Amino acid sequence: MSECYGVRLVRIDSKGDEKSPDFVIAEGPNAGMTVDFMFSVDTAYAGTHMNRNFLRSPGDRLAMFNRLNDHLAKADIVPLNFRNLTLENQEHLMEIINQLPPAVRTQLLIIR
C-alpha cells in the first residue's frame, strides 16, 4: 500500500491486542487514519492453507462476515489482498462484501 498510494505506514504497537489496527498513516492528507490488512500471508504455504480452509462449511460464511465487520470496526481502511485468494474464494468474499451497507464498503480497498 505504501508504494501504490505514496503513503508511509507506521506499525501500531498493539501489545497483542487483537482489537487494534495494524498500521496508521503517518503523513499527508490521510495522516492519522488507521489500516488493518486482511488476507496477507507471508508464504505460499500459508496462502494454500488459507484457501483450502476458506468457507468450508455453511457457518463459515457468517464467521467471515463477522470477521470482516471486526476489521471494519477497528480501522478506517481495510485492504483485502485478493492476490492471495483463489478466484472461487474471491467470488465468495464479494458476495459477503455486497451484503454490507454501501457506506461501510467505502472502507474496503481490494488489492488485485
N, CA, C and O atoms as a GROMACS GRO file, in nm:
protein
  448
    1MET      N    1   0.083  -0.118   0.000
    1MET     CA    2   0.000   0.000   0.000
    1MET      C    3   0.088   0.125   0.000
    1MET      O    4   0.053   0.226  -0.061
    2SER      N    5   0.201   0.117   0.069
    2SER     CA    6   0.291   0.231   0.073
    2SER      C    7   0.337   0.271  -0.066
    2SER      O    8   0.336   0.389  -0.102
    3GLU      N    9   0.377   0.171  -0.147
    3GLU     CA   10   0.428   0.201  -0.280
    3GLU      C   11   0.317   0.246  -0.374
    3GLU      O   12   0.336   0.340  -0.452
    4CYS      N   13   0.202   0.182  -0.367
    4CYS     CA   14   0.091   0.212  -0.459
    4CYS      C   15   0.030   0.349  -0.435
    4CYS      O   16  -0.005   0.419  -0.530
    5TYR      N   17   0.018   0.388  -0.310
    5TYR     CA   18  -0.054   0.511  -0.278
    5TYR      C   19   0.035   0.622  -0.223
    5TYR      O   20  -0.014   0.730  -0.190
    6GLY      N   21   0.164   0.597  -0.214
    6GLY     CA   22   0.257   0.700  -0.170
    6GLY      C   23   0.235   0.746  -0.027
    6GLY      O   24   0.256   0.863   0.005
    7VAL      N   25   0.193   0.656   0.059
    7VAL     CA   26   0.175   0.691   0.200
    7VAL      C   27   0.275   0.612   0.283
    7VAL      O   28   0.319   0.504   0.245
    8ARG      N   29   0.311   0.668   0.396
    8ARG     CA   30   0.401   0.598   0.487
    8ARG      C   31   0.318   0.540   0.600
    8ARG      O   32   0.250   0.611   0.674
    9LEU      N   33   0.326   0.408   0.612
    9LEU     CA   34   0.254   0.337   0.717
    9LEU      C   35   0.347   0.310   0.834
    9LEU      O   36   0.463   0.272   0.814
   10VAL      N   37   0.298   0.330   0.953
   10VAL     CA   38   0.374   0.301   1.074
   10VAL      C   39   0.297   0.194   1.151
   10VAL      O   40   0.178   0.209   1.179
   11ARG      N   41   0.367   0.085   1.184
   11ARG     CA   42   0.302  -0.024   1.257
   11ARG      C   43   0.263   0.024   1.396
   11ARG      O   44   0.339   0.093   1.465
   12ILE      N   45   0.142  -0.012   1.436
   12ILE     CA   46   0.092   0.022   1.568
   12ILE      C   47   0.136  -0.087   1.666
   12ILE      O   48   0.118  -0.206   1.640
   13ASP      N   49   0.195  -0.046   1.776
   13ASP     CA   50   0.236  -0.141   1.880
   13ASP      C   51   0.113  -0.178   1.961
   13ASP      O   52   0.076  -0.108   2.055
   14SER      N   53   0.051  -0.288   1.923
   14SER     CA   54  -0.077  -0.327   1.984
   14SER      C   55  -0.059  -0.409   2.111
   14SER      O   56  -0.155  -0.431   2.184
   15LYS      N   57   0.062  -0.454   2.137
   15LYS     CA   58   0.091  -0.536   2.255
   15LYS      C   59  -0.003  -0.657   2.263
   15LYS      O   60  -0.050  -0.693   2.371
   16GLY      N   61  -0.030  -0.718   2.146
   16GLY     CA   62  -0.113  -0.838   2.142
   16GLY      C   63  -0.262  -0.813   2.144
   16GLY      O   64  -0.341  -0.909   2.147
   17ASP      N   65  -0.304  -0.688   2.142
   17ASP     CA   66  -0.446  -0.655   2.143
   17ASP      C   67  -0.504  -0.673   2.003
   17ASP      O   68  -0.470  -0.597   1.912
   18GLU      N   69  -0.590  -0.772   1.986
   18GLU     CA   70  -0.648  -0.801   1.855
   18GLU      C   71  -0.748  -0.695   1.810
   18GLU      O   72  -0.791  -0.696   1.695
   19LYS      N   73  -0.786  -0.606   1.899
   19LYS     CA   74  -0.880  -0.500   1.863
   19LYS      C   75  -0.810  -0.377   1.807
   19LYS      O   76  -0.875  -0.280   1.770
   20SER      N   77  -0.677  -0.381   1.801
   20SER     CA   78  -0.600  -0.269   1.746
   20SER      C   79  -0.576  -0.292   1.597
   20SER      O   80  -0.554  -0.405   1.555
   21PRO      N   81  -0.580  -0.184   1.518
   21PRO     CA   82  -0.545  -0.198   1.376
   21PRO      C   83  -0.396  -0.225   1.360
   21PRO      O   84  -0.318  -0.212   1.455
   22ASP      N   85  -0.356  -0.262   1.237
   22ASP     CA   86  -0.216  -0.295   1.209
   22ASP      C   87  -0.127  -0.171   1.199
   22ASP      O   88  -0.017  -0.168   1.254
   23PHE      N   89  -0.176  -0.069   1.128
   23PHE     CA   90  -0.094   0.047   1.093
   23PHE      C   91  -0.172   0.177   1.107
   23PHE      O   92  -0.294   0.178   1.116
   24VAL      N   93  -0.097   0.287   1.109
   24VAL     CA   94  -0.154   0.421   1.099
   24VAL      C   95  -0.080   0.492   0.986
   24VAL      O   96   0.040   0.473   0.968
   25ILE      N   97  -0.153   0.572   0.909
   25ILE     CA   98  -0.090   0.652   0.802
   25ILE      C   99  -0.020   0.769   0.870
   25ILE      O  100  -0.082   0.843   0.947
   26ALA      N  101   0.110   0.784   0.842
   26ALA     CA  102   0.194   0.877   0.918
   26ALA      C  103   0.191   1.020   0.868
   26ALA      O  104   0.216   1.112   0.946
   27GLU      N  105   0.163   1.042   0.740
   27GLU     CA  106   0.170   1.180   0.689
   27GLU      C  107   0.078   1.197   0.569
   27GLU      O  108   0.026   1.100   0.514
   28GLY      N  109   0.060   1.322   0.530
   28GLY     CA  110  -0.024   1.351   0.415
   28GLY      C  111  -0.168   1.377   0.454
   28GLY      O  112  -0.200   1.386   0.572
   29PRO      N  113  -0.255   1.389   0.354
   29PRO     CA  114  -0.394   1.424   0.381
   29PRO      C  115  -0.471   1.319   0.461
   29PRO      O  116  -0.572   1.350   0.524
   30ASN      N  117  -0.423   1.196   0.459
   30ASN     CA  118  -0.490   1.089   0.535
   30ASN      C  119  -0.417   1.053   0.664
   30ASN      O  120  -0.442   0.948   0.722
   31ALA      N  121  -0.326   1.139   0.707
   31ALA     CA  122  -0.250   1.113   0.830
   31ALA      C  123  -0.345   1.088   0.946
   31ALA      O  124  -0.443   1.159   0.965
   32GLY      N  125  -0.313   0.986   1.023
   32GLY     CA  126  -0.393   0.951   1.139
   32GLY      C  127  -0.497   0.843   1.111
   32GLY      O  128  -0.552   0.784   1.204
   33MET      N  129  -0.524   0.817   0.983
   33MET     CA  130  -0.619   0.710   0.950
   33MET      C  131  -0.553   0.576   0.978
   33MET      O  132  -0.434   0.558   0.955
   34THR      N  133  -0.632   0.483   1.028
   34THR     CA  134  -0.580   0.351   1.062
   34THR      C  135  -0.608   0.251   0.950
   34THR      O  136  -0.705   0.264   0.875
   35VAL      N  137  -0.520   0.150   0.940
   35VAL     CA  138  -0.526   0.050   0.834
   35VAL      C  139  -0.513  -0.088   0.897
   35VAL      O  140  -0.428  -0.110   0.983
   36ASP      N  141  -0.599  -0.181   0.854
   36ASP     CA  142  -0.594  -0.318   0.905
   36ASP      C  143  -0.609  -0.415   0.788
   36ASP      O  144  -0.718  -0.428   0.733
   37PHE      N  145  -0.502  -0.482   0.751
   37PHE     CA  146  -0.499  -0.570   0.635
   37PHE      C  147  -0.568  -0.703   0.661
   37PHE      O  148  -0.568  -0.753   0.773
   38MET      N  149  -0.627  -0.759   0.555
   38MET     CA  150  -0.683  -0.895   0.560
   38MET      C  151  -0.629  -0.974   0.442
   38MET      O  152  -0.608  -0.920   0.333
   39PHE      N  153  -0.608  -1.102   0.464
   39PHE     CA  154  -0.566  -1.199   0.363
   39PHE      C  155  -0.424  -1.174   0.312
   39PHE      O  156  -0.391  -1.210   0.199
   40SER      N  157  -0.340  -1.114   0.395
   40SER     CA  158  -0.198  -1.100   0.364
   40SER      C  159  -0.126  -1.216   0.431
   40SER      O  160  -0.143  -1.239   0.550
   41VAL      N  161  -0.047  -1.288   0.354
   41VAL     CA  162   0.025  -1.404   0.407
   41VAL      C  163   0.173  -1.391   0.376
   41VAL      O  164   0.212  -1.321   0.283
   42ASP      N  165   0.255  -1.459   0.455
   42ASP     CA  166   0.399  -1.450   0.440
   42ASP      C  167   0.458  -1.554   0.345
   42ASP      O  168   0.563  -1.531   0.286
   43THR      N  169   0.391  -1.668   0.331
   43THR     CA  170   0.447  -1.777   0.249
   43THR      C  171   0.340  -1.835   0.157
   43THR      O  172   0.221  -1.818   0.179
   44ALA      N  173   0.386  -1.903   0.053
   44ALA     CA  174   0.294  -1.971  -0.039
   44ALA      C  175   0.216  -2.078   0.035
   44ALA      O  176   0.097  -2.098   0.008
   45TYR      N  177   0.281  -2.147   0.128
   45TYR     CA  178   0.213  -2.249   0.207
   45TYR      C  179   0.096  -2.188   0.284
   45TYR      O  180  -0.014  -2.245   0.287
   46ALA      N  181   0.119  -2.074   0.347
   46ALA     CA  182   0.013  -2.008   0.423
   46ALA      C  183  -0.104  -1.971   0.332
   46ALA      O  184  -0.219  -1.982   0.372
   47GLY      N  185  -0.074  -1.926   0.210
   47GLY     CA  186  -0.179  -1.894   0.114
   47GLY      C  187  -0.259  -2.016   0.074
   47GLY      O  188  -0.382  -2.010   0.065
   48THR      N  189  -0.190  -2.126   0.050
   48THR     CA  190  -0.258  -2.251   0.014
   48THR      C  191  -0.346  -2.297   0.129
   48THR      O  192  -0.461  -2.337   0.107
   49HIS      N  193  -0.294  -2.292   0.249
   49HIS     CA  194  -0.370  -2.333   0.368
   49HIS      C  195  -0.494  -2.244   0.386
   49HIS      O  196  -0.603  -2.293   0.415
   50MET      N  197  -0.476  -2.113   0.369
   50MET     CA  198  -0.587  -2.019   0.384
   50MET      C  199  -0.697  -2.050   0.281
   50MET      O  200  -0.815  -2.054   0.316
   51ASN      N  201  -0.660  -2.073   0.156
   51ASN     CA  202  -0.758  -2.101   0.052
   51ASN      C  203  -0.829  -2.234   0.075
   51ASN      O  204  -0.949  -2.246   0.050
   52ARG      N  205  -0.756  -2.333   0.121
   52ARG     CA  206  -0.814  -2.465   0.143
   52ARG      C  207  -0.919  -2.460   0.254
   52ARG      O  208  -1.019  -2.532   0.248
   53ASN      N  209  -0.898  -2.376   0.353
   53ASN     CA  210  -0.988  -2.369   0.468
   53ASN      C  211  -1.088  -2.254   0.461
   53ASN      O  212  -1.160  -2.228   0.557
   54PHE      N  213  -1.092  -2.185   0.349
   54PHE     CA  214  -1.178  -2.068   0.332
   54PHE      C  215  -1.322  -2.112   0.311
   54PHE      O  216  -1.352  -2.181   0.213
   55LEU      N  217  -1.411  -2.075   0.400
   55LEU     CA  218  -1.555  -2.104   0.387
   55LEU      C  219  -1.584  -2.251   0.358
   55LEU      O  220  -1.654  -2.283   0.262
   56ARG      N  221  -1.530  -2.340   0.441
   56ARG     CA  222  -1.550  -2.484   0.421
   56ARG      C  223  -1.689  -2.531   0.460
   56ARG      O  224  -1.739  -2.627   0.401
   57SER      N  225  -1.751  -2.467   0.556
   57SER     CA  226  -1.884  -2.512   0.600
   57SER      C  227  -1.980  -2.393   0.598
   57SER      O  228  -1.936  -2.278   0.594
   58PRO      N  229  -2.110  -2.419   0.600
   58PRO     CA  230  -2.208  -2.310   0.593
   58PRO      C  231  -2.190  -2.205   0.704
   58PRO      O  232  -2.213  -2.086   0.678
   59GLY      N  233  -2.150  -2.244   0.822
   59GLY     CA  234  -2.129  -2.148   0.931
   59GLY      C  235  -2.010  -2.056   0.908
   59GLY      O  236  -2.001  -1.950   0.969
   60ASP      N  237  -1.919  -2.097   0.818
   60ASP     CA  238  -1.801  -2.015   0.790
   60ASP      C  239  -1.837  -1.884   0.723
   60ASP      O  240  -1.766  -1.785   0.738
   61ARG      N  241  -1.947  -1.882   0.647
   61ARG     CA  242  -1.990  -1.760   0.579
   61ARG      C  243  -2.024  -1.651   0.680
   61ARG      O  244  -1.983  -1.536   0.666
   62LEU      N  245  -2.099  -1.689   0.783
   62LEU     CA  246  -2.134  -1.594   0.889
   62LEU      C  247  -2.008  -1.553   0.966
   62LEU      O  248  -1.992  -1.436   1.001
   63ALA      N  249  -1.921  -1.648   0.993
   63ALA     CA  250  -1.796  -1.618   1.063
   63ALA      C  251  -1.712  -1.518   0.983
   63ALA      O  252  -1.653  -1.427   1.041
   64MET      N  253  -1.706  -1.535   0.851
   64MET     CA  254  -1.628  -1.444   0.767
   64MET      C  255  -1.693  -1.305   0.766
   64MET      O  256  -1.624  -1.204   0.770
   65PHE      N  257  -1.826  -1.301   0.759
   65PHE     CA  258  -1.898  -1.173   0.765
   65PHE      C  259  -1.865  -1.101   0.896
   65PHE      O  260  -1.838  -0.981   0.895
   66ASN      N  261  -1.867  -1.174   1.006
   66ASN     CA  262  -1.836  -1.116   1.137
   66ASN      C  263  -1.690  -1.073   1.146
   66ASN      O  264  -1.659  -0.968   1.202
   67ARG      N  265  -1.601  -1.154   1.090
   67ARG     CA  266  -1.457  -1.120   1.092
   67ARG      C  267  -1.432  -0.993   1.012
   67ARG      O  268  -1.355  -0.907   1.055
   68LEU      N  269  -1.496  -0.982   0.898
   68LEU     CA  270  -1.483  -0.862   0.815
   68LEU      C  271  -1.534  -0.739   0.891
   68LEU      O  272  -1.471  -0.634   0.889
   69ASN      N  273  -1.647  -0.753   0.958
   69ASN     CA  274  -1.702  -0.643   1.038
   69ASN      C  275  -1.611  -0.605   1.153
   69ASN      O  276  -1.600  -0.488   1.188
   70ASP      N  277  -1.544  -0.704   1.214
   70ASP     CA  278  -1.448  -0.675   1.322
   70ASP      C  279  -1.335  -0.587   1.270
   70ASP      O  280  -1.296  -0.491   1.337
   71HIS      N  281  -1.282  -0.620   1.153
   71HIS     CA  282  -1.174  -0.540   1.094
   71HIS      C  283  -1.223  -0.400   1.059
   71HIS      O  284  -1.152  -0.302   1.080
   72LEU      N  285  -1.344  -0.391   1.006
   72LEU     CA  286  -1.401  -0.260   0.970
   72LEU      C  287  -1.424  -0.174   1.093
   72LEU      O  288  -1.415  -0.051   1.084
   73ALA      N  289  -1.455  -0.235   1.205
   73ALA     CA  290  -1.480  -0.160   1.329
   73ALA      C  291  -1.351  -0.103   1.388
   73ALA      O  292  -1.355  -0.002   1.458
   74LYS      N  293  -1.238  -0.167   1.361
   74LYS     CA  294  -1.115  -0.121   1.426
   74LYS      C  295  -1.025  -0.036   1.338
   74LYS      O  296  -0.924   0.016   1.385
   75ALA      N  297  -1.059  -0.019   1.210
   75ALA     CA  298  -0.973   0.059   1.121
   75ALA      C  299  -1.055   0.144   1.024
   75ALA      O  300  -1.169   0.111   0.991
   76ASP      N  301  -0.994   0.253   0.981
   76ASP     CA  302  -1.058   0.340   0.881
   76ASP      C  303  -1.054   0.278   0.743
   76ASP      O  304  -1.148   0.294   0.664
   77ILE      N  305  -0.946   0.206   0.712
   77ILE     CA  306  -0.927   0.144   0.581
   77ILE      C  307  -0.891  -0.002   0.603
   77ILE      O  308  -0.805  -0.035   0.685
   78VAL      N  309  -0.959  -0.092   0.529
   78VAL     CA  310  -0.931  -0.235   0.539
   78VAL      C  311  -0.896  -0.288   0.400
   78VAL      O  312  -0.985  -0.319   0.321
   79PRO      N  313  -0.765  -0.298   0.370
   79PRO     CA  314  -0.724  -0.356   0.242
   79PRO      C  315  -0.744  -0.508   0.244
   79PRO      O  316  -0.706  -0.575   0.339
   80LEU      N  317  -0.805  -0.559   0.138
   80LEU     CA  318  -0.827  -0.703   0.122
   80LEU      C  319  -0.735  -0.751   0.011
   80LEU      O  320  -0.750  -0.711  -0.104
   81ASN      N  321  -0.640  -0.836   0.045
   81ASN     CA  322  -0.541  -0.881  -0.052
   81ASN      C  323  -0.597  -0.999  -0.132
   81ASN      O  324  -0.577  -1.115  -0.096
   82PHE      N  325  -0.668  -0.967  -0.240
   82PHE     CA  326  -0.727  -1.071  -0.325
   82PHE      C  327  -0.622  -1.152  -0.399
   82PHE      O  328  -0.652  -1.261  -0.447
   83ARG      N  329  -0.499  -1.102  -0.409
   83ARG     CA  330  -0.393  -1.174  -0.481
   83ARG      C  331  -0.365  -1.309  -0.417
   83ARG      O  332  -0.315  -1.400  -0.482
   84ASN      N  333  -0.396  -1.322  -0.288
   84ASN     CA  334  -0.369  -1.446  -0.217
   84ASN      C  335  -0.488  -1.541  -0.215
   84ASN      O  336  -0.478  -1.650  -0.158
   85LEU      N  337  -0.600  -1.502  -0.275
   85LEU     CA  338  -0.721  -1.586  -0.275
   85LEU      C  339  -0.745  -1.646  -0.413
   85LEU      O  340  -0.717  -1.582  -0.515
   86THR      N  341  -0.797  -1.767  -0.416
   86THR     CA  342  -0.836  -1.827  -0.543
   86THR      C  343  -0.954  -1.749  -0.599
   86THR      O  344  -1.021  -1.676  -0.525
   87LEU      N  345  -0.979  -1.763  -0.728
   87LEU     CA  346  -1.091  -1.695  -0.791
   87LEU      C  347  -1.223  -1.732  -0.723
   87LEU      O  348  -1.309  -1.646  -0.701
   88GLU      N  349  -1.238  -1.859  -0.692
   88GLU     CA  350  -1.361  -1.905  -0.624
   88GLU      C  351  -1.378  -1.836  -0.489
   88GLU      O  352  -1.489  -1.792  -0.455
   89ASN      N  353  -1.271  -1.825  -0.412
   89ASN     CA  354  -1.280  -1.761  -0.281
   89ASN      C  355  -1.301  -1.610  -0.294
   89ASN      O  356  -1.368  -1.549  -0.211
   90GLN      N  357  -1.245  -1.549  -0.399
   90GLN     CA  358  -1.270  -1.408  -0.425
   90GLN      C  359  -1.419  -1.384  -0.451
   90GLN      O  360  -1.477  -1.287  -0.402
   91GLU      N  361  -1.480  -1.474  -0.528
   91GLU     CA  362  -1.622  -1.461  -0.559
   91GLU      C  363  -1.708  -1.476  -0.433
   91GLU      O  364  -1.803  -1.401  -0.414
   92HIS      N  365  -1.673  -1.573  -0.349
   92HIS     CA  366  -1.746  -1.590  -0.222
   92HIS      C  367  -1.733  -1.464  -0.136
   92HIS      O  368  -1.831  -1.419  -0.076
   93LEU      N  369  -1.614  -1.409  -0.130
   93LEU     CA  370  -1.592  -1.290  -0.049
   93LEU      C  371  -1.669  -1.171  -0.104
   93LEU      O  372  -1.722  -1.091  -0.027
   94MET      N  373  -1.676  -1.157  -0.236
   94MET     CA  374  -1.752  -1.047  -0.295
   94MET      C  375  -1.900  -1.059  -0.260
   94MET      O  376  -1.967  -0.958  -0.240
   95GLU      N  377  -1.951  -1.181  -0.254
   95GLU     CA  378  -2.092  -1.200  -0.212
   95GLU      C  379  -2.113  -1.148  -0.070
   95GLU      O  380  -2.215  -1.087  -0.040
   96ILE      N  381  -2.016  -1.174   0.016
   96ILE     CA  382  -2.025  -1.127   0.155
   96ILE      C  383  -2.013  -0.975   0.159
   96ILE      O  384  -2.089  -0.909   0.229
   97ILE      N  385  -1.919  -0.920   0.084
   97ILE     CA  386  -1.898  -0.774   0.080
   97ILE      C  387  -2.025  -0.704   0.032
   97ILE      O  388  -2.061  -0.599   0.085
   98ASN      N  389  -2.091  -0.761  -0.066
   98ASN     CA  390  -2.211  -0.698  -0.121
   98ASN      C  391  -2.327  -0.695  -0.023
   98ASN      O  392  -2.426  -0.626  -0.047
   99GLN      N  393  -2.317  -0.769   0.087
   99GLN     CA  394  -2.420  -0.765   0.192
   99GLN      C  395  -2.399  -0.649   0.289
   99GLN      O  396  -2.487  -0.617   0.368
  100LEU      N  397  -2.282  -0.586   0.281
  100LEU     CA  398  -2.251  -0.474   0.371
  100LEU      C  399  -2.320  -0.347   0.322
  100LEU      O  400  -2.343  -0.332   0.202
  101PRO      N  401  -2.352  -0.255   0.412
  101PRO     CA  402  -2.408  -0.127   0.370
  101PRO      C  403  -2.306  -0.051   0.283
  101PRO      O  404  -2.186  -0.061   0.306
  102PRO      N  405  -2.354   0.024   0.182
  102PRO     CA  406  -2.262   0.097   0.094
  102PRO      C  407  -2.163   0.187   0.168
  102PRO      O  408  -2.047   0.196   0.128
  103ALA      N  409  -2.206   0.253   0.274
  103ALA     CA  410  -2.116   0.341   0.348
  103ALA      C  411  -2.000   0.264   0.410
  103ALA      O  412  -1.889   0.316   0.418
  104VAL      N  413  -2.026   0.143   0.454
  104VAL     CA  414  -1.921   0.060   0.514
  104VAL      C  415  -1.827   0.008   0.407
  104VAL      O  416  -1.706  -0.001   0.429
  105ARG      N  417  -1.881  -0.027   0.291
  105ARG     CA  418  -1.797  -0.079   0.182
  105ARG      C  419  -1.692   0.022   0.137
  105ARG      O  420  -1.590  -0.017   0.081
  106THR      N  421  -1.715   0.152   0.161
  106THR     CA  422  -1.616   0.252   0.120
  106THR      C  423  -1.487   0.240   0.199
  106THR      O  424  -1.384   0.294   0.157
  107GLN      N  425  -1.489   0.171   0.311
  107GLN     CA  426  -1.368   0.149   0.391
  107GLN      C  427  -1.278   0.041   0.330
  107GLN      O  428  -1.161   0.032   0.366
  108LEU      N  429  -1.332  -0.039   0.241
  108LEU     CA  430  -1.258  -0.152   0.185
  108LEU      C  431  -1.173  -0.110   0.067
  108LEU      O  432  -1.214  -0.025  -0.013
  109LEU      N  433  -1.057  -0.169   0.057
  109LEU     CA  434  -0.967  -0.146  -0.055
  109LEU      C  435  -0.924  -0.284  -0.105
  109LEU      O  436  -0.848  -0.354  -0.039
  110ILE      N  437  -0.974  -0.321  -0.222
  110ILE     CA  438  -0.941  -0.453  -0.278
  110ILE      C  439  -0.811  -0.442  -0.356
  110ILE      O  440  -0.799  -0.360  -0.447
  111ILE      N  441  -0.716  -0.525  -0.320
  111ILE     CA  442  -0.585  -0.528  -0.387
  111ILE      C  443  -0.583  -0.650  -0.477
  111ILE      O  444  -0.596  -0.763  -0.430
  112ARG      N  445  -0.567  -0.626  -0.606
  112ARG     CA  446  -0.562  -0.737  -0.703
  112ARG      C  447  -0.425  -0.745  -0.766
  112ARG      O  448  -0.400  -0.831  -0.851
   0.00000   0.00000   0.00000
